[in-house]
């Protein structure tokens, strides 16, 4: 009976008898230990996180609104600056056109005066009054006064005075 008792004690795992097991080349596999589940946050912590998320959403909304207002202001400023630039460009173009018109008028007046002087040299005064009348409004103020003096001299048949006034008008128109 004692042998049987020893045998029963040796077979029981919790018998308290140290037993060396031989595995004969077979590895002993330990059962996997269960990992502890992640601790569930208490209700207070969940509520705190929900509150923080709500505050962050509110803050994001406020910032988006603020940025939209700033963007609107910048857009209005940009439009105003664009209007200023456009107005300046229009003034510059108008000034260039006026300068070009003055050059063209000056060239036309000079051609007319040269033609009139040539015709005065020949003594033919038949078309001079019409030419000088058409050149007078295109000429500079000084040249226009001199053309008017030349027209008056031609009306009085004073060819020398008319020629001198046209020479001075030609010089003033350059």
C-alpha positions in Angstrom: 0.0 0.0 0.0 2.8 2.3 0.6 4.0 1.9 -2.9 0.6 2.7 -4.2 0.4 5.8 -1.9 3.8 6.9 -3.1 2.7 6.5 -6.7 -0.5 8.4 -6.1 1.4 11.2 -4.4 4.0 11.4 -7.2 1.3 11.6 -9.8 -0.6 14.4 -8.1 0.8 17.8 -9.2 0.2 19.5 -5.9 1.4 16.7 -3.7 4.4 18.8 -2.6 6.9 16.2 -3.7 9.6 17.7 -5.9 9.6 15.8 -9.1 12.1 16.2 -11.9 10.5 15.6 -15.2 12.5 14.4 -18.1 11.3 15.5 -21.5 13.4 13.3 -23.6 14.2 16.1 -26.1 10.6 17.4 -26.3 10.3 21.1 -25.3 7.9 22.0 -22.6 5.5 24.6 -23.7 4.2 26.9 -21.0 0.6 28.0 -21.4 0.2 31.6 -22.5 -0.5 34.0 -19.8 -3.6 36.1 -20.2 -2.9 39.8 -20.6 -4.8 42.1 -18.4 -7.5 44.0 -20.2 -7.0 47.8 -20.6 -8.4 49.5 -17.6 -11.7 51.2 -18.4 -11.6 54.9 -17.5 -14.0 55.9 -14.9 -17.1 58.0 -15.9 -15.6 61.2 -14.5 -12.5 60.9 -16.8 -14.7 60.2 -19.8 -16.9 63.2 -19.1 -13.8 65.3 -18.7 -12.5 64.2 -22.1 -15.9 64.9 -23.7 -15.9 68.4 -22.2 -12.3 69.0 -23.5 -13.3 67.8 -27.0 -16.3 70.1 -26.9 -14.2 73.1 -25.9 -11.7 72.3 -28.6 -14.4 72.2 -31.2 -15.8 75.5 -30.0 -12.3 77.0 -30.2 -11.8 75.6 -33.7 -15.1 77.1 -34.8 -14.1 80.5 -33.3 -10.7 80.5 -35.0 -12.3 79.5 -38.4 -14.8 82.4 -38.0 -12.0 84.8 -37.1 -9.9 83.7 -40.0 -12.9 84.0 -42.4 -13.4 87.6 -41.2 -9.7 88.4 -41.6 -9.8 86.9 -45.1 -12.8 89.0 -46.0 -11.1 92.2 -44.8 -7.9 91.3 -46.7 -10.0 90.6 -49.9 -11.7 94.0 -49.5 -8.3 95.7 -49.1 -7.0 93.9 -52.1 -10.0 95.0 -54.2 -9.5 98.6 -53.1 -5.8 98.5 -54.0 -6.6 96.9 -57.3 -9.0 99.8 -58.0 -6.2 102.3 -57.2 -3.8 100.5 -59.5 -6.4 100.4 -62.3 -7.1 104.1 -61.9 -3.4 104.9 -62.0 -3.0 102.7 -65.1 -5.9 104.5 -66.8 -4.4 107.9 -65.9 -1.0 106.8 -67.3 -2.6 105.5 -70.5 -4.6 108.7 -70.9 -1.4 110.8 -70.3 0.5 108.7 -72.9 -2.4 109.2 -75.4 -2.4 113.0 -74.7 1.4 113.1 -75.2 1.1 111.2 -78.5 -1.7 113.4 -79.6 0.4 116.5 -78.9 3.3 115.0 -80.9 1.0 114.2 -83.8 -0.6 117.7 -83.7 2.8 119.3 -83.4 4.1 117.4 -86.5 0.9 118.4 -88.4 1.3 122.1 -87.5 5.0 122.0 -88.5 4.1 120.5 -91.9 1.4 123.0 -92.4 3.7 125.9 -91.5 6.5 124.6 -93.7 4.0 124.3 -96.6 2.7 127.8 -95.9 6.2 129.3 -95.8 7.1 127.6 -99.1 3.9 129.0 -100.7 4.6 132.5 -99.3 8.0 132.3 -101.0 6.3 131.8 -104.3 3.8 134.6 -103.6 0.8 132.3 -103.8 -1.5 133.1 -100.9 -4.7 131.5 -102.1 -4.9 128.5 -99.8 -3.0 129.9 -96.8 -5.9 131.2 -94.8 -7.6 127.8 -94.7 -4.4 125.9 -93.8 -3.5 128.4 -91.1 -7.0 128.3 -89.6 -6.9 124.5 -89.4 -3.4 124.5 -87.8 -4.2 127.2 -85.2 -6.3 125.0 -82.8 -3.7 122.2 -83.0 -0.7 124.4 -82.2 0.7 125.2 -78.8 -0.6 128.5 -77.2 2.4 130.5 -78.3 2.4 129.1 -81.8 -1.3 129.7 -82.1 -0.9 133.4 -81.2 1.8 133.7 -83.9 -0.4 131.9 -86.5 -3.2 134.3 -85.7 -0.8 137.3 -86.2 0.3 135.7 -89.6 -3.4 135.4 -90.6 -4.0 139.0 -89.8 -0.9 140.1 -91.8 -2.1 138.0 -94.7 -5.5 139.6 -94.5 -3.7 143.0 -94.8 -1.5 141.6 -97.7 1.6 142.1 -95.6 3.6 139.1 -96.8 6.8 140.0 -94.9 5.1 140.2 -91.5 3.1 137.0 -92.3 6.4 135.2 -93.2 8.1 136.4 -90.0 5.1 135.4 -87.8 5.1 131.9 -89.5 8.8 131.5 -88.9 8.4 132.3 -85.2 5.3 130.0 -85.0 7.4 127.2 -86.5 10.1 127.7 -83.9 7.5 127.9 -81.1 5.8 124.6 -82.3 9.0 122.6 -82.0 
